[in-house]
């Protein structure tokens, strides 16, 4: 089987969509080693698609990419970046898979400063991507339900998959009792609520565990940095 993957998400820094896509295809080649995987890129990758055996298709334009698809004749075209670029391949007869990771802008539009009209336009775009695809994948039961409810897509036609944990090494715990936050620092993630409540519980002496934050500290908003720095000075936040 031949699969061509749109690589637009890898032209950005290593976000959750990129990491989960890498995890998916690492397991594809692990369990189905005969699968040929190609990834199309029109720009240099910031986050590398390091899947064993995957072949790069480097093109200067999407029209050139379409010609490459016609030449390779894959069994499947996959658009993992929430359906980005699928419209450019709408006339291609190859089966198309689109991954819609979530429709959060429609669920919590206030975090994206979206009006009712913006939400309607957003949902219409998602519906269009779904209409152009032969199958929709998402990464949780919750997203599966939301997509089916908001976009009118038959629930039975949506498959879902979760990211894989490939590193099974056991590490010695050097933090004692702790809570682990493993996510982004966008306002919609609720990180402000987490840190505010954590610090209040520590002040009141109710909580004896620490808080371990992961990710790029440079992405933390200016409002949060003083709170995090205060927690770090107290030895509460790592």
C-alpha positions as CSV (number, residue, x, y, z in Angstrom):
1,X,0.0,0.0,0.0
2,X,1.2,3.5,-0.8
3,X,0.2,6.5,1.3
4,X,1.1,10.1,0.5
5,X,0.9,12.5,3.5
6,X,0.5,16.3,3.3
7,X,3.4,17.8,5.2
8,X,2.1,21.3,5.8
9,X,2.0,20.8,9.6
10,X,5.7,20.0,9.7
11,X,6.5,23.4,8.2
12,X,5.6,24.7,11.7
13,X,7.2,24.0,15.1
14,X,6.6,20.6,16.8
15,X,3.0,20.9,17.8
16,X,0.6,18.2,18.9
17,X,-0.7,17.5,15.5
18,X,2.8,16.9,14.1
19,X,3.7,14.7,17.0
20,X,0.6,12.6,16.9
21,X,1.0,12.2,13.1
22,X,4.6,11.0,13.5
23,X,3.4,8.6,16.2
24,X,0.7,7.2,13.9
25,X,3.0,6.5,11.0
26,X,5.8,5.1,13.2
27,X,3.3,2.5,14.2
28,X,2.0,2.0,10.6
29,X,5.5,1.1,9.5
30,X,6.0,-1.1,12.6
31,X,2.8,-3.1,12.1
32,X,2.6,-2.9,8.3
33,X,6.3,-2.7,7.2
34,X,5.3,-3.3,3.5
35,X,3.6,0.2,3.5
36,X,5.2,2.8,1.4
37,X,4.9,6.3,2.9
38,X,5.6,9.5,1.1
39,X,5.4,13.0,2.5
40,X,4.9,16.1,0.4
41,X,6.7,19.4,1.4
42,X,6.6,22.8,-0.3
43,X,8.8,24.5,2.4
44,X,11.6,23.4,4.7
45,X,10.4,21.4,7.6
46,X,10.8,22.9,11.1
47,X,9.6,19.7,12.8
48,X,11.1,16.7,11.0
49,X,8.9,13.8,9.9
50,X,11.3,11.2,11.2
51,X,9.4,8.0,10.3
52,X,11.7,5.1,9.2
53,X,11.6,4.5,5.5
54,X,9.4,7.5,4.6
55,X,10.3,9.2,1.4
56,X,10.2,13.0,0.9
57,X,8.5,14.6,-2.1
58,X,9.9,18.1,-2.4
59,X,8.0,20.4,-4.7
60,X,7.8,24.1,-5.5
61,X,4.0,24.3,-5.8
62,X,0.9,22.4,-5.1
63,X,0.2,22.0,-8.8
64,X,3.6,20.2,-9.0
65,X,2.5,18.1,-6.0
66,X,-0.6,17.1,-7.8
67,X,1.5,15.9,-10.7
68,X,3.7,13.9,-8.3
69,X,0.6,12.2,-6.9
70,X,-0.6,11.3,-10.4
71,X,2.8,9.8,-11.1
72,X,3.2,7.8,-7.9
73,X,-0.5,6.6,-7.9
74,X,-0.9,6.1,-4.1
75,X,-3.8,4.1,-2.6
76,X,-4.5,6.9,-0.1
77,X,-3.9,10.7,0.4
78,X,-3.8,11.8,4.0
79,X,-4.3,15.4,5.1
80,X,-3.5,15.3,8.9
81,X,-3.4,19.1,9.4
82,X,-7.2,19.4,9.9
83,X,-7.8,18.9,6.2
84,X,-5.4,21.6,5.1
85,X,-4.8,21.6,1.3
86,X,-7.3,18.9,0.5
87,X,-9.2,21.3,-1.7
88,X,-6.2,21.4,-4.1
89,X,-6.5,17.7,-4.7
90,X,-10.4,17.6,-4.9
91,X,-10.3,16.4,-8.6
92,X,-7.8,13.6,-7.8
93,X,-9.5,10.2,-7.9
94,X,-7.3,8.8,-5.1
95,X,-9.0,8.0,-1.8
96,X,-8.7,10.8,0.7
97,X,-8.4,10.7,4.5
98,X,-8.7,13.9,6.5
99,X,-7.9,14.2,10.2
100,X,-9.9,16.7,12.0
101,X,-8.3,16.8,15.5
102,X,-11.0,18.8,17.0
103,X,-13.4,21.7,16.3
104,X,-12.4,23.7,19.4
105,X,-13.0,27.1,17.7
106,X,-16.7,26.2,17.5
107,X,-16.8,24.8,21.0
108,X,-15.2,27.7,22.8
109,X,-15.3,30.7,20.3
110,X,-14.6,33.2,23.0
111,X,-11.0,32.0,23.3
112,X,-10.5,32.7,19.6
113,X,-12.4,36.1,19.7
114,X,-14.8,34.7,17.1
115,X,-18.3,36.1,16.4
116,X,-21.3,34.0,15.5
117,X,-20.6,34.7,11.8
118,X,-17.0,33.6,12.3
119,X,-18.1,30.3,13.9
120,X,-20.6,29.6,11.0
121,X,-17.9,30.2,8.4
122,X,-15.5,28.0,10.3
123,X,-18.0,25.1,10.5
124,X,-18.8,25.6,6.8
125,X,-15.1,25.2,6.0
126,X,-14.8,22.0,8.1
127,X,-17.9,20.6,6.4
128,X,-16.3,21.3,3.0
129,X,-13.2,19.4,3.9
130,X,-15.2,16.5,5.1
131,X,-17.3,16.5,1.9
132,X,-14.1,16.2,-0.1
133,X,-12.8,13.3,1.9
134,X,-13.6,9.6,1.8
135,X,-13.0,9.1,5.5
136,X,-12.5,11.3,8.6
137,X,-10.2,10.5,11.4
138,X,-10.0,12.2,14.8
139,X,-8.1,11.6,18.0
140,X,-10.7,11.2,20.7
141,X,-14.2,10.1,21.3
142,X,-15.1,13.6,22.4
143,X,-13.9,15.1,19.1
144,X,-15.7,12.3,17.2
145,X,-19.0,13.3,18.9
146,X,-18.4,17.0,18.3
147,X,-17.6,16.6,14.6
148,X,-20.7,14.5,14.1
149,X,-23.0,16.9,16.0
150,X,-21.7,20.2,14.6
151,X,-20.8,19.1,11.0
152,X,-23.7,16.8,10.3
153,X,-21.3,14.0,9.4
154,X,-22.6,10.5,10.2
155,X,-21.1,9.4,13.5
156,X,-20.5,5.9,12.3
157,X,-18.3,7.2,9.5
158,X,-15.7,8.8,11.8
159,X,-12.9,6.8,13.1
160,X,-10.6,7.9,15.9
161,X,-7.1,7.1,17.1
162,X,-5.0,8.3,20.0
163,X,-1.3,9.1,20.0
164,X,1.1,6.3,20.9
165,X,3.5,6.3,23.8
166,X,6.7,4.7,22.4
167,X,9.1,5.4,25.2
168,X,8.6,2.8,27.9
169,X,11.7,3.5,29.9
170,X,11.3,3.9,33.7
171,X,12.9,7.0,35.1
172,X,13.7,7.7,38.7
173,X,11.3,10.2,40.2
174,X,13.4,13.3,41.3
175,X,10.4,15.5,41.9
176,X,8.7,13.8,44.9
177,X,4.9,14.2,44.8
178,X,3.9,16.2,41.8
179,X,1.3,17.0,39.2
180,X,2.5,17.0,35.6
181,X,1.2,19.5,33.0
182,X,2.0,18.4,29.5
183,X,0.4,20.8,27.0
184,X,0.5,24.2,25.3
185,X,0.3,27.6,26.9
186,X,-2.5,29.1,24.9
187,X,-5.3,30.8,26.8
188,X,-7.8,28.2,25.7
189,X,-5.8,25.5,27.5
190,X,-6.8,26.8,30.9
191,X,-3.2,27.0,32.1
192,X,-4.0,30.3,34.0
193,X,-6.7,28.5,36.0
194,X,-4.4,25.6,36.8
195,X,-1.6,27.8,38.1
196,X,-3.8,30.2,40.0
197,X,-5.6,27.3,41.8
198,X,-2.3,25.5,42.4
199,X,-0.7,28.5,44.1
200,X,-3.8,29.2,46.2
201,X,-3.8,25.6,47.5
202,X,-0.1,25.8,48.3
203,X,-0.6,29.1,50.2
204,X,-3.3,27.5,52.3
205,X,-1.1,24.5,53.0
206,X,-3.7,22.1,51.6
207,X,-1.4,20.7,48.9
208,X,2.0,19.1,49.5
209,X,2.7,18.2,45.8
210,X,4.6,20.3,43.3
211,X,3.7,21.3,39.8
212,X,5.9,20.2,36.9
213,X,5.4,22.1,33.6
214,X,6.6,20.9,30.2
215,X,7.0,22.7,26.9
216,X,8.7,25.8,25.7
217,X,8.9,28.5,28.4
218,X,9.2,31.2,25.7
219,X,5.6,30.5,24.7
220,X,4.3,31.5,28.2
221,X,2.3,34.7,28.1
222,X,3.7,37.7,30.1
223,X,0.7,37.5,32.6
224,X,1.8,34.1,33.7
225,X,5.5,34.5,33.9
226,X,5.5,36.3,37.3
227,X,3.3,33.6,38.8
228,X,5.5,30.8,37.5
229,X,8.7,32.6,38.6
230,X,7.2,33.0,42.1
231,X,6.3,29.3,42.2
232,X,9.8,28.4,41.0
233,X,11.5,30.6,43.7
234,X,9.4,28.8,46.4
235,X,10.3,25.4,44.9
236,X,6.7,24.7,44.1
237,X,6.9,24.9,40.3
238,X,9.4,23.1,38.2
